[in-house]
């Protein structure tokens, strides 16, 4: 049930300071995480070519985030069952809450979405369901691309991160799939209703659009890794490009599903190190992973501030009316 205006106004009084606190805490944890990466900013010569690639990488990260936000809006459209909502506001909420993923636990951005989306006209349960659907689709997209491009690298990465516990990891994956199938079975009536509300074919079109957008967002970030590798003197070939793309995607998904990793920081760099060390060498792969992480963090930051500025301009325009 959608909340009435009085409840929304009361909730906003609570949301505003809480959202500000979570955003500030996210910034603090991002700074701490970057410091822990151990990158020496004074050790590198920043040539115009490097600056161009870095700026280009930040731009691709921003586009990647917009694609993910639009994918989430597609999922909300399915869950809204034909009810109108502001897609632009939904995308802004997604982008604004995105930096919450850097807080310990890697789940606070989902909490922030529900907090910020109280005025969107969609129930809190459906907002949460949209986030759950996003998690599932992102994992399916990443794992599918990783298996198709380099299934052997996936097994190697899991072994490197989880060691002797890799069987437990795969067992956990099987259990997760089983739980999802069971949940889908018990929710089959609700799913049929959603399919019907979206016009049958429209449901699957929106679902495929969301899947494509999430996959493309990962592909763009993999392309940034390839560009950095080429700039640092790496030899480009179809085999090497495939290793870099699949290596990044595997690193992303393992960082995403590993509990406690703030925005995947640490786990992703470890996976990149494991998979790309034979290709790049120890020194290059460490630099590659850290610079790529810095580019993605800067992109998240810029989009966050752009979303905040957009909201302020929108509120200012509404007050003038």
C-alpha positions, 0 to 999 in steps of 0.5 A: 500500500502506498503511504499517504502524504502525511506519513511521507512528510513525517518519514522525510523528517527522519530520512533527511538526517539519516540519509545525510549521516549515511552519505557522510559515513560512506565518504569516510569509509571510501577515504579509509578504503583508498588509503588501505589500497596503499597507492603512492600518488607521488610515485607516478608520472601523470602524462596527458595520455594518462589523464585522458584515459583516466577522465575517459574511464571516469566518464564510462563509469558514470555511463555504467552507473546510469545504465544500472540505474535505468535497469533498476527503473525497469524492474520497478516498472514491472513491480509497479503493476502499471502504476505511474512513477517518476523514472527520473526520480528513481534513477536519481535515488539509485545514483544518490544511494549508490555510495552507501555500498562502501559502508561495511557489509556492502548492503547499505545502498539498498537500505538507502534506496528504501529511505530515499524512495519513500515519496516515489509512490511505490511501496517499501516492499516493492522497492526492496523487491526491486533491489532483490531482483537487481542482485539476482540479475546482476549475478546472473549477468556477471556469472553468465559472461564469466562462464562464457568467456573463461569458465576456468578463470572463475574456478581459479579465482574462487580457489584463490579467494576461498582456498580450501573453502571453495567447495563450501562456496559452490555449495552455498551457490547451489543452495542460493539457486535452490532457495530462489527456485523455491521462492519463485514456486511459492510466489508463482501467483504473484509472478503471474500477476506481474506478467499479466499487468505488464502485458505478458510480452512486456514483462519479459521485454523489461526483464531482458532490457534490465539484464542487458543494461546491467551486463553492458555496465559491467562490460564498460568497466572491463573496457576501462581495465583494457584501456589502462592495460594498453596504456601501461605497455600491455600487449593487446590480443584477443586472448589478452583482452578476453582474460582482462574482460573476464578477469574484471567481471569475475573480480566484480561478482566475487567482490559483490557476493563476499560478505563484509567487503565495502563496495568489493574493495579488497576482494576485487583487487585480490581476484584481479591480482590472481587472474592477471598476474601471469599476464601483466606481472606483479607490479603492473597488475597491482597498479592496474587494479588500484588505478581502476578502483580509483577511477570507479570511486571518482565516478561514483562520487561525481554521480552522487554529487550530480544527483544531489545537485539535480535534486536541489535544482528540482526543489528550487524550481518547485518552490518558485512555482 
